[in-house]
Amino acid sequence: MTETIPFATLDITGETCPMTFVRTRLALDRLPPGARLRVRLRGAEPLRNVSASATALGHLVAAGPTGDDGETVLDIVRR
């Protein structure tokens, strides 16, 4: 039997700091440990802040490439 890992998405491309991490934290808090949250964000500051804050809380963070429009997708695994 294969176990399905929960997966959620969050689009914060229209948000500014500090709300970018506030919304990300609320979404992570709703997930069980081991679940993955895919976050779409735009700009260098949200990318830095969300990545650093999630890492500081012990979550695993992987960033995809940043597009020409400044949009990046982060995959965060809740710990």
C-alpha positions as CSV (number, residue, x, y, z in Angstrom):
1,M,0.0,0.0,0.0
2,T,1.3,3.5,-0.9
3,E,0.9,6.4,1.5
4,T,0.0,9.7,-0.1
5,I,1.9,12.7,1.3
6,P,-0.3,15.8,1.7
7,F,0.4,18.6,-0.7
8,A,-0.9,22.2,-0.6
9,T,-0.3,25.3,-2.7
10,L,-0.2,29.0,-1.7
11,D,0.0,32.0,-4.1
12,I,1.5,35.0,-2.4
13,T,2.6,36.8,-5.5
14,G,0.5,39.8,-4.6
15,E,1.6,40.0,-1.0
16,T,4.4,42.2,0.5
17,C,6.6,41.5,3.5
18,P,5.9,40.7,6.3
19,M,2.6,39.3,5.2
20,T,4.4,36.9,2.8
21,F,5.7,34.8,5.7
22,V,2.6,35.3,7.9
23,R,0.4,33.7,5.2
24,T,3.1,31.0,4.6
25,R,3.3,30.2,8.3
26,L,-0.5,29.9,8.6
27,A,-0.6,27.5,5.7
28,L,2.2,25.4,7.1
29,D,0.5,25.3,10.5
30,R,-2.5,23.6,8.9
31,L,-0.4,20.8,7.4
32,P,0.7,17.6,9.2
33,P,4.5,17.0,9.6
34,G,6.0,15.6,6.3
35,A,3.5,17.5,4.1
36,R,4.7,19.8,1.4
37,L,3.6,23.3,0.7
38,R,4.3,24.8,-2.7
39,V,4.5,28.6,-2.5
40,R,4.5,31.0,-5.5
41,L,6.0,34.4,-4.6
42,R,7.4,37.3,-6.5
43,G,10.5,39.4,-5.7
44,A,13.9,39.0,-4.0
45,E,12.7,40.2,-0.5
46,P,9.9,37.7,-0.1
47,L,12.1,34.9,-1.5
48,R,14.8,35.7,1.1
49,N,12.4,36.3,4.0
50,V,10.1,33.3,3.5
51,S,13.1,30.9,2.8
52,A,15.0,32.1,5.9
53,S,12.0,32.1,8.2
54,A,10.8,28.7,7.2
55,T,14.4,27.3,7.5
56,A,14.7,28.9,11.0
57,L,11.6,27.0,12.0
58,G,13.2,23.8,11.0
59,H,11.3,23.2,7.7
60,L,13.1,22.0,4.5
61,V,13.1,24.6,1.7
62,A,13.9,24.2,-1.9
63,A,13.6,27.0,-4.4
64,G,13.0,26.6,-8.1
65,P,14.5,29.1,-10.7
66,T,13.3,32.6,-10.7
67,G,11.4,33.6,-13.8
68,D,11.8,36.7,-15.9
69,D,8.8,38.2,-14.1
70,G,10.5,37.7,-10.7
71,E,8.3,34.8,-9.7
72,T,9.8,31.9,-7.8
73,V,8.2,28.6,-6.6
74,L,9.4,27.4,-3.2
75,D,8.7,23.8,-2.0
76,I,8.6,23.7,1.8
77,V,8.4,20.4,3.7
78,R,6.8,20.8,7.1
79,R,8.8,19.3,9.9
